[in-house]
């Protein structure tokens, strides 16, 4: 004895999926999970397959073809051009990111944007130390960062080096593909990156 059950399966739907019928081509077919129940003596077997149902006027039927097979096809994207998605503007003459942080108050705001409770790089100095340090310490760092930003002081390579560690992704720990690498930057370098990124966004 066999019995077919169809269940809506929208999470399997690919955004570029289209109906497989050449005369239809409608987008947005309804994915269905087809469960075939086979009842044998004292046992029930379930097999599952993915199909789709098309509501197009020339189609309007269930189609067993793989509705994800057209995912390599993209639709007309001229609407993106009309919306100015890919427009760009020229940076005005004289604009630069090589400027000092003018006030200590602004510099303090950049410090507060540094991530808390994060592992440090090779310097072994956590960002929390910068954030909780007394004002004289932070003012000294303000002077150092400004010298780096305007080009008066060149960072040595040790400052720019990142400490790369592997984070396990809760699968077989013996397989290297199951680890995700992250780069830990030195605290001063983190702070400079925050300042430079802020200026690039404004440009």
C-alpha positions as CSV (number, residue, x, y, z in Angstrom):
1,X,0.0,0.0,0.0
2,X,1.4,3.4,-1.0
3,X,0.2,6.9,0.0
4,X,1.4,10.3,-1.2
5,X,1.6,13.3,1.1
6,X,2.5,16.8,-0.1
7,X,3.9,19.4,2.3
8,X,4.7,23.0,1.6
9,X,8.5,23.4,1.7
10,X,9.2,27.1,1.1
11,X,12.6,27.0,2.8
12,X,13.9,24.9,-0.1
13,X,12.9,27.5,-2.7
14,X,15.7,29.1,-4.6
15,X,15.1,32.9,-5.5
16,X,16.1,32.3,-9.2
17,X,13.9,29.2,-9.6
18,X,11.5,29.2,-12.6
19,X,9.0,26.7,-14.0
20,X,10.6,24.0,-16.2
21,X,7.9,24.2,-18.8
22,X,9.2,26.1,-21.9
23,X,5.8,27.7,-22.5
24,X,5.4,28.9,-18.9
25,X,8.7,30.2,-17.4
26,X,6.8,31.6,-14.4
27,X,8.9,32.4,-11.4
28,X,8.1,31.5,-7.9
29,X,6.9,27.9,-8.2
30,X,5.7,26.4,-4.9
31,X,8.1,23.9,-3.5
32,X,6.6,20.7,-2.2
33,X,8.0,17.9,-0.2
34,X,6.5,14.7,-1.5
35,X,6.4,11.9,1.1
36,X,5.6,8.4,-0.1
37,X,4.4,6.2,2.6
38,X,4.8,2.4,2.0
39,X,3.1,0.2,4.4
40,X,4.5,-3.3,4.6
41,X,3.6,-6.0,7.1
42,X,4.5,-4.7,10.5
43,X,6.6,-1.8,9.1
44,X,6.1,1.7,7.5
45,X,8.7,3.1,5.1
46,X,8.9,6.8,4.2
47,X,10.7,8.1,1.1
48,X,10.9,11.8,0.4
49,X,11.4,13.9,-2.8
50,X,11.2,17.6,-3.7
51,X,8.8,18.7,-6.4
52,X,7.1,22.0,-7.3
53,X,3.7,23.2,-8.2
54,X,3.3,26.0,-10.7
55,X,0.4,28.3,-10.8
56,X,1.1,29.7,-14.2
57,X,-1.9,30.1,-16.6
58,X,-0.4,27.7,-19.2
59,X,0.9,25.3,-16.6
60,X,-1.0,25.0,-13.3
61,X,0.2,21.6,-12.4
62,X,2.7,19.7,-10.3
63,X,6.0,19.1,-12.0
64,X,8.5,16.6,-10.7
65,X,11.5,18.4,-12.4
66,X,14.1,19.9,-10.2
67,X,12.9,23.5,-9.7
68,X,16.4,24.6,-8.5
69,X,18.1,23.6,-11.9
70,X,17.7,27.2,-13.2
71,X,19.5,28.9,-10.3
72,X,22.4,29.9,-12.6
73,X,20.1,32.1,-14.6
74,X,19.6,35.7,-13.5
75,X,16.8,37.9,-14.3
76,X,17.0,41.3,-16.0
77,X,19.0,43.7,-13.8
78,X,18.4,47.0,-15.5
79,X,16.3,48.1,-12.6
80,X,19.5,48.2,-10.6
81,X,21.1,50.6,-13.1
82,X,18.0,52.9,-13.0
83,X,18.1,53.0,-9.2
84,X,21.7,54.1,-9.3
85,X,23.0,51.1,-7.4
86,X,26.3,51.1,-9.3
87,X,26.7,54.9,-9.5
88,X,29.9,56.4,-8.1
89,X,31.1,59.8,-7.3
90,X,34.6,61.2,-7.5
91,X,36.3,62.1,-4.2
92,X,36.8,65.9,-4.1
93,X,40.3,67.2,-4.5
94,X,41.9,67.8,-1.2
95,X,39.9,65.1,0.6
96,X,42.2,62.8,2.6
97,X,42.2,60.3,5.5
98,X,45.7,61.5,6.5
99,X,44.5,63.9,9.2
100,X,45.0,63.8,13.0
101,X,42.1,63.3,15.3
102,X,41.6,66.9,16.3
103,X,40.2,66.6,19.8
104,X,40.7,64.2,22.6
105,X,36.9,63.8,23.0
106,X,36.7,62.5,19.4
107,X,39.6,60.2,20.1
108,X,37.9,58.9,23.2
109,X,34.8,58.1,21.2
110,X,36.9,56.0,18.8
111,X,38.3,54.1,21.8
112,X,34.8,53.3,23.1
113,X,33.9,51.8,19.7
114,X,36.6,49.2,20.2
115,X,35.2,45.7,20.8
116,X,35.1,44.6,24.5
117,X,36.0,41.2,25.9
118,X,37.9,40.1,22.8
119,X,41.2,38.3,22.7
120,X,44.2,40.5,21.9
121,X,46.9,40.1,19.2
122,X,50.6,39.6,19.7
123,X,50.8,42.7,21.9
124,X,48.7,40.8,24.5
125,X,47.1,44.2,25.4
126,X,43.3,43.9,25.4
127,X,41.0,46.7,24.1
128,X,39.4,46.8,27.6
129,X,42.6,48.1,29.0
130,X,42.5,51.0,26.6
131,X,38.9,51.7,27.4
132,X,39.4,51.6,31.2
133,X,42.8,53.3,31.2
134,X,43.2,56.7,32.9
135,X,43.1,59.9,30.8
136,X,46.9,60.5,30.8
137,X,47.5,57.0,29.2
138,X,44.8,57.7,26.6
139,X,46.3,61.1,25.8
140,X,49.7,59.5,25.1
141,X,48.0,57.1,22.8
142,X,46.2,60.0,21.1
143,X,49.6,61.6,20.3
144,X,51.0,58.3,19.0
145,X,47.9,57.6,16.8
146,X,48.0,61.1,15.3
147,X,51.7,60.7,14.4
148,X,50.8,57.5,12.6
149,X,47.8,59.0,10.8
150,X,49.7,62.0,9.4
151,X,52.8,59.9,8.4
152,X,55.2,61.2,11.0
153,X,55.7,57.7,12.4
154,X,55.9,54.5,10.4
155,X,54.5,51.4,12.0
156,X,56.9,48.6,12.3
157,X,55.9,45.2,11.0
158,X,55.3,43.7,14.4
159,X,52.5,46.2,15.0
160,X,50.8,45.2,11.7
161,X,51.0,41.5,12.2
162,X,47.8,39.5,13.1
163,X,47.7,36.5,15.3
164,X,45.6,33.9,13.5
165,X,43.8,31.2,15.5
166,X,41.4,28.5,14.5
167,X,37.9,28.3,16.0
168,X,36.2,24.9,16.0
169,X,32.8,24.7,14.3
170,X,31.3,21.9,16.4
171,X,31.9,19.1,13.9
172,X,34.6,16.4,13.6
173,X,37.6,18.1,15.3
174,X,40.1,15.9,13.3
175,X,39.2,17.6,10.0
176,X,40.8,21.0,9.3
177,X,37.9,22.2,7.1
178,X,35.8,22.2,10.3
179,X,37.7,25.1,11.7
180,X,37.2,28.8,11.0
181,X,40.3,31.1,11.1
182,X,40.1,34.5,12.8
183,X,42.7,37.2,12.9
184,X,43.5,39.0,16.1
185,X,44.9,42.5,15.6
186,X,47.1,44.4,18.0
187,X,45.1,47.0,19.9
188,X,46.7,50.1,18.4
189,X,46.2,48.7,14.9
190,X,42.5,48.0,15.8
191,X,42.1,51.6,16.9
192,X,43.7,53.0,13.7
193,X,41.5,50.7,11.6
194,X,38.4,52.1,13.3
195,X,39.4,55.6,12.6
196,X,40.4,55.0,8.9
197,X,37.2,53.0,8.3
198,X,35.1,55.9,9.7
199,X,36.8,58.3,7.4
200,X,36.4,56.1,4.3
201,X,32.7,55.8,5.0
202,X,32.4,59.6,5.0
203,X,34.2,59.8,1.7
